Amino acid sequence: MKILLLLVIVFITTACSSSQSEHIPLVVYDAQDEYIQDFAHQINDNAGEQFSVDLYDSQNSQVKQNSIVDEVLDEDPKAIIINMVDRVGAYPIIERAKEKDIPLLFINREPLKRDLKRYDKAFYIGSDAHQSAQMQADMIMEHFQNLADGETVKTAILMGQQGHQDAEIRTSHIVEILESSAFPLQLVDIKVANFSQSDAYEQTLSLIDEHETIDLIISNNDAMAIGAIDALIELENMPPYVEGESIDIEQDPWLPVIGVDGLPISHDYLKSNHYYGTVLQDSSTMAHAISEMVNLFIEGDALSTYSYEVSDDHYIWIDYQEFCIENE
């Protein structure tokens, strides 16, 4: 009996396209993750009629993900799109795919470079987390540009996950940028909230309880930022959200929360000024890059015809973008 957890209700394709297109497995670390849900839908939307996406949920278990990959490899797909549970767990997956000559497209969590280089058909499509940290830092320095001499900005960071390369880089690099820019940063706390809205809500309640003053919350993603804002609203550190109304950040109780992703869940709070700002992780362009590469493998075309630059033979980097709510 197959042990795969295939989320058949997530994507619906027409009978015509299903019968004519290739089925490409998309194996994600956790299908409950807001960003992964949005990204998976964009990949499916970009697939068109060339292929359809079958989504498999690893439920945040590397053991389960290994079992899923073993079974989908037995189906001899034209390619596998995979979002690792643990980036250091990519080695055996790459070795098994190499034995069967099945291409791997890694997303969201970057495998170790030495592992990617073991197989010429293993690729990582993603964004450079250093860039998102720089863009967050630019927003912070713009907001606090009129600080008085000697004034410091007491800052807390909501970190995604320990060991997740983007979370580690977003956390450490933004501190490096601000300190090297002589920004008066006073880092009071770093809380790990697992990219989770509910975890960030609880961690923010703890932050406010543990620290007399916090002037800024930096979040590794939108979901945690929204959790933080919900906690601040509950504690009356921000006015309640009212649809169609905006708060006055000069007059109302408020503190800036800055995140990453530009997900739809953040838009209402951006419009109402509860959420100061976010950086767009361009999953739409990433999804197009993924779709185009999958089509090349389906058709057996040379990678030289690919529209995107492939760096160091294995990497396709998609730039972060400034996010403006007016352009959503």
N, C-alpha and C positions, 0 to 999 in steps of 0.2 A: 504494500500500500504506500502510495506517495505521501510524504510528510510535508510537502510544500504548502505554504499558506498563501494561496493565490487570491488576491483581492479582486474577484471578478466583477464586483459591483462598482469599482472605482472608475473604469473606463468602459464606454459603450461605443462600439463601432458598428457600422452598417453590415448587413449580411454580405453584401457585395464586396466591400473592401476587406472583410475578414477572410473571405474565401480566396481572394486574389493576392493578398499581401503576406509578407513574412511576419512571423510573430517574434518580437524581440523582447527578451526578459529585461525588466528593470528591477534590480534587487536593491531595496533601500534599507537603511539601518533601522528606521522607525517610521511607519506610515502615519503616525499621529503627530509628527513634527509639522508645524504650520508651514515652514519654508519648504520642506520636502514635498508636502502636499501640493503646494503651488507650483513648484518646479516640475513635479511629475506630470501635472496637467499640461504645462507648457510643452514638455517633451512630446506628450501624446498629441497635442494640437499641431505641432510641427511635423509630425510623422506623415501626415497626408495619407495618400493611398499606397505609398511604397511599403509601409510596414505598420503594424499595430503593436502597441505596447502592452505587455502582460506584467502587472505589478506584483512583486513578491515582498512581503513584510518580514524582516529579520527580527522584529520585536526587540531591538537593542541587544541581541545575543549573537556573539561571533560564532558560537557553536552552531546555532540555528542557521546563520548565514552560510557557513561552510556546507551544511547539508543541502541547503537550497541550491547553491552553486553546483554541487556535485550532480544533482538531479537535472538541472537545466542544461548542464554540459552534455549529459546523456542524450538530450534532444537535438544536439548538433545545430544550435541556432547560428545565424550568420554573424551575430555579435552579441555581447552581453554588456548592458549598462549597469554599473554597480556603484553604490554609495556605501563605503565600508562602515562597519560598526567600529572596528579598531584598525587604524591605518597600518599598524605593524602586522596585522593579520593578512595582508595582501599576498605575501610571498607564496604560500601553498596554492592560493587561488590562481596566481599567475602561472605557476608551474603546471597545474592541471590544464589550464587553458592552452598553454604552449604545446603540451603533448597532443592536444586535439586540434591545434591550429585554428582556434576560435578567438577572434579579436575581443579585447576588453577595453571599455571606455569607462574610466573611473571619474566620478563626479563628487563634489562637495568635500570629501575627505581625501587628501592627497596621500597616496602610498609613499613609502620611502623611495628615494631616488634610485638607490641601488637595486631595489626590487623591480621598479619599472624598466630599468635598463636590461633586465634579464630576458625581455621578450620584445621583439620589434613590432608587435601588434598590440602592445599595451600603451594606453594613452591616458593622460589626465587633462580634463577640460574644466577650468575653474578660473578664479580671480586671485590676484596677489593681495593677501590680507594687509601687507604693509601700506598699500594704497588706500584702503578703507580707513586705517588708523590716521594717515595723513589728512584725509578729508574731514574726519571727525575733529582732529586737532585744529584745522582751519576754522571750523564752525565755533569751536570753543574760544579760540583767541579773538575771533571777531565779536562774540557776545561779551567777553570780559575785557574789551580793549580800554575801557575807561576806569580801571581800578585805581584806587588811591595808592600812593607809595606805602609800602609795608603791608598792604592788604594781601591776604592769601585766599586761595580758592580751595576749600575743604571738599575733597573729591572722593567718591566711592565708585568702584567698578563692579559691575555685574558680569562675571566671566561665564562663558558658555560651558565648557567642560575642560577639566585638566587632561592634558594629553592630546586634545584636538588642536591640530596645527594652527588653524585660523584663530581659534580662541586664544591660544598662547600668544600668537603674534599681535592680534588686535589689542591684547591687554598690555604686553610689555612695550610694544613699539609706540603706542600713544603716549605712554609715560616718558619714553626716551625723547620723543619729538618735543613735548611740552617743556621738559627740563632743559633740553638743548636750546630751546627758543627763549630761555629765561622767563618762561611763564611761571607765576608764583603758585605752583601746584603744591598742595599739601594732601598727599594721598592718605586718607584715614582708614580705608578698608577695601579689601577685595573679597567679594562673596561669589562662590561658585553656585550658579543657578541652572546649569544643565540645559541652556537654551529654552527653558520652560517658563511659560507665563505664570503658572501657579507657584513654581519654586521661587521665581523672582519676586512675586507678591509677598511670600513669607520672608524672604531674605531682606526685603526693603522694610518690612515691619520691624525686623531685628535691627537693621541699620539705624532707623530713627530712634529706637529705644536705647541703643548702645552709644550713640554719639549726640552730643548736645547740639552740634551744628553740622549740617551738610549743605554745601552750596551747589553741587553738581553731581549728577549720576551719569556715568558712561556705561552703556550697555553694549555687549557684543552682538546683540540682534534685536529686532523689533519686538518679538514675543516677550522677551524679558523686560524690555522698556515699557511695554503696555502693562505688564504685571506690576512694575514699579509705580507707574502712574496710578493704577487702581489702588495700590496701598496708600499712596500720598493723598488721594481723594478721601479714602476712608479715615485717615488720620487728620483730615481737614488742613493738610498742607497744600491742598489745591481745591478749588471749587468743584462741585459735582459737574459731570458732563451733561449738557443739555443739547439735544440735537438742534442744529441750526444757530446756536449761539457761540460766541467766542469769549474767552476770558481776557482780561486786561493784565498782561504780565507785569506792568508797572505798578498796578494798584492792588491786584488780588494776591493772596498768598500763593506762591509758585516757586519752583526751582527747575532749572533746565535739565531735561533728560534727553540724551543723545544716543541714537542707535544705528543699526545697519540692516539693510535689506530692502526697504521700501515696499513692504507687503501691504495688501489691501486692508488687513486688520488695523494698520496704523493710520489710515487716511483720515478717519473721523477725528482722531485726537490731534492730528496735525492741523486740520482745518480749524479746530476749536482753540488752538494754541496751548493745549495741555502738553503736547509733545513738541519739544523745541525743534528737533531735526533728525534726519536719518540720511544714510548713504545708500544709493540704489545698487544692489548687487544685480547685475543685468542678466537675470535668468532667462529672459526672452531671447537675447542674443546667444547665450550659452545653449539653450534648447535648439536653436537653429543650427549651431555648430555641431551639436551632437547628431541631429537628424541628418545633416549633410554627410557626416562621416559614416553613419550607419548605412546610408544609401550607397556610398562608395563601396563598402564591403559587400552589400547585397548584389550590386551590379558587377563586382570584380574589377572596378576601375582603379587606376593608379592614384596613389595619394597626392601625386604631383598636380592633380586637377582640383585639389581641395582649395576652397576660397579663403581659408584662414591660415595664418602663419603657424607652423609647427616649430616650436623652439626646442633645441637640444634633442630632436627626434621623437619626443614623447609628450610635449606640453603645448596646450592651446590656451593662451591667457586672454581672458575677456575683461576689459577695464571696468572698474566701478564708475558710476555716474553720479553727478549731483542730482538730488531728488527735489523736484518742485511740485507741490501739490496741484498747482494750476495745470500741469502737464500730464496728470494721471490719466 
